[in-house]
Amino acid sequence: MSTANGFIAPPFKRHTAFFVDAIVALLIFAMVVVFGAAAARDLQRWDVFAIVYALYQGGMVAHRADQTFGRYLTGVTVMTRDGGRLVAAQAYYRAMVRAMPLALVESDLPGEWTFGAWAILMSIEYHRIATAPQRRTLSDVLAQTLVINLPPPHTHRAPAGPMFSKDDREFGVPPKGPPRNDGG
């Protein structure tokens, strides 16, 4: 069985995809905050952003061919360790693990502990992208996933000449006349 090592997404692609996805999640979060304000709710909190981020990541991966917008733009995708597609539970689990540091910011821990826990978890994630075998982050390890490069799209080559001859010979001998309805 061949290994996926030659297909593992490099760090710059993963970081770029993360940056694009963070912008998309922030735009969705901004809409949630606006709708929340219209309903007299204060939703401008880190834990709400963590939920939005997890739903965006999990939903896009589970229901849109294993890709978010950032992964689509950078040409990478998420797959299981054995090369299959992620099931919805696996996609949402991976997304929740990735969003957990954001939820910690709104925890009841003292401010320096909250920031410290967030910084440690994010450092582990980004250190693993750069140094771990197969560049698997903590969320990849826990969800049993890999982030790989997609193969380049194949160009469609149109035929150089007409596809059919003038008299349609490739379809066989044409019938002599219209079919008869008399049974014979």
Disulfide bonds with the S-S distance in Angstrom:
none
